[in-house]
Amino acid sequence: MQSTNTIGCSTCCLMDRPLEEALGLISPYTTLAEILSDGPHNLFLSEEVCHSFDLRYTVHAPVADINIASDNGHLRRAAIRVLADLSEVCDRIGAERLVVHPGHVWGEEMRDAARRALDRSLDELAAIQEEVNVRFVVENMGAWDICFFREPGFLDRLADHGLGFALDVGHAHVNGNLEPFLERGSPIHVHLHDNHGSRDDHLGCGEGSIDFCHVMHVIPQNATKIVEPMSFHQYRSSLEHLRSVLP
């Protein structure tokens, strides 16, 4: 049976606390933490904290101000620069994965331009990845029309660029395509959280309608796995549920 002590926790459920306190709460339960490098957990300001803990790390890139599909070249290049700089931080703290959102578009009339901008960004991320140790992984998004990468067909574009796939189980379930993602994708990183299929609730595993017994048997055993719930209590309850269904 797989062990739950390698199933990590995202600091997104502890954003009301400083990063040092968040990692202190996480470390008794797992050997792996994913740092959402945003707000109080901004790694450009808190990198040194990571060296105080005996943890493996993955990092989630900022989400609030980053859009790698922006058709505004100045903003797109700034986003890539942030990710390039963050990849160097990842290397210094030994992070294994850097999770990146695939960008979004405001208005259908701009979708083609945004798609071209996203392709340029994927090319540039692939080039940056050649210079660092951390692996870039692009995350499938939830049921927001403005977002790219909601369907499994996007996986071909990631493969063409040599970038990794981060399967967000909850996002796929909301879009009604979890099974196609499980069949087609080969994720090297997985976000685990639950919902009832209608809203991206980020519930604890076992609180919604996702069949985690099936999920945990199908996803690659060597993929890094992160629970991404709304509260730390839901992370602990998720471990209990996953422990009961692990192969």
C-alpha positions, -999 to +999 in steps of 0.1 A: +000+000+000+012+035-008+019+058+022+000+090+028+030+106+044+042+114+008+009+131-001+016+168+004-004+198+015-007+231-004-001+262+017-032+277+000-053+265+030-030+284+053-027+318+036-039+335+068-006+326+085+030+334+077+048+308+056+070+296+086+039+289+106+022+272+077+051+249+071+053+242+108+017+230+108+022+209+076+055+192+085+042+167+112+018+152+086+038+148+054+073+150+039+060+172+010+046+208+009+035+229-020+041+266-015+016+289-032+041+317-039+017+346-035+006+370-008+022+361+026+039+331+011+057+350-017+090+331-021+108+362-034+104+374+002+103+342+022+128+319+005+150+314+036+121+300+056+121+269+034+156+259+046+144+256+082+123+225+075+131+190+065+105+190+037+104+183+000+088+211-020+068+219-050+059+254-058+027+270-073+034+301-093+015+333-083-021+333-095-033+368-089-013+388-114+001+363-138-013+357-173+010+339-197-017+342-224-019+380-223-019+395-258-002+426-242+034+418-249+047+438-220+025+420-195+032+386-210+070+391-210+068+403-174+049+371-164+075+349-180+103+369-162+085+362-129+083+325-137+120+324-148+131+341-116+108+318-095+124+288-112+157+299-098+142+301-063+128+266-068+163+253-076+177+269-045+151+253-022+152+220-042+116+222-054+107+193-078+078+210-097+067+245-105+030+246-112+019+272-138-016+283-148-022+283-186-035+318-188-069+334-197-085+357-221-110+386-215-134+384-244-139+360-273-127+386-298-092+383-283-091+345-281-070+339-312-045+365-302-043+351-267-038+316-280-008+328-301+005+346-270+002+314-250+021+294-276+049+319-274+049+316-236+050+278-237+080+280-261+098+303-236+090+282-206+103+252-224+136+271-230+138+282-194+132+246-182+163+236-201+184+259-178+170+248-144+164+216-124+128+222-115+102+208-139+074+231-152+040+216-150+009+232-165-024+228-147-058+221-162-083+247-152-119+246-139-152+256-155-143+292-163-148+301-199-120+326-199-094+300-191-073+279-214-066+242-209-100+229-198-100+199-221-077+170-226-069+180-262-045+206-248-022+178-236-008+175-271+004+211-269+022+204-237+038+174-251+049+193-282+067+218-259+082+192-235+063+206-205+048+185-177+011+180-170-003+188-136-037+171-133-061+190-111-087+163-102-113+187-089-111+210-120-115+180-143-145+167-123-162+201-126-157+201-164-171+165-166-139+152-181-120+136-153-121+101-169-108+114-203-079+131-185-071+100-166-072+079-198-052+103-219-029+122-196+002+110-179+005+136-151+037+140-132+020+162-106-016+159-092-038+183-072-063+164-051-095+180-038-132+172-041-165+187-053-200+177-064-195+183-101-211+217-102-187+241-085-150+242-078-154+239-040-119+226-031-135+203-006-115+177+013-112+143-004-143+122+003-166+152+009-178+154-027-186+129-055-152+121-069-143+084-067-108+087-052-104+049-050-104+049-088-083+081-091-056+068-068-054+035-086-051+051-120-027+081-115+010+073-118+024+062-084+055+084-090+036+116-096+039+142-068+005+144-051-008+175-033-041+180-014-054+214-022-084+221+001-099+252+016-089+245+051-061+226+069-087+205+087-098+193+053-062+183+045-061+161+076-095+145+068-084+140+032-054+119+044-078+097+064-100+092+033-071+086+010-055+061+035-087+041+031-086+039-007-049+038-015-037+008-036 
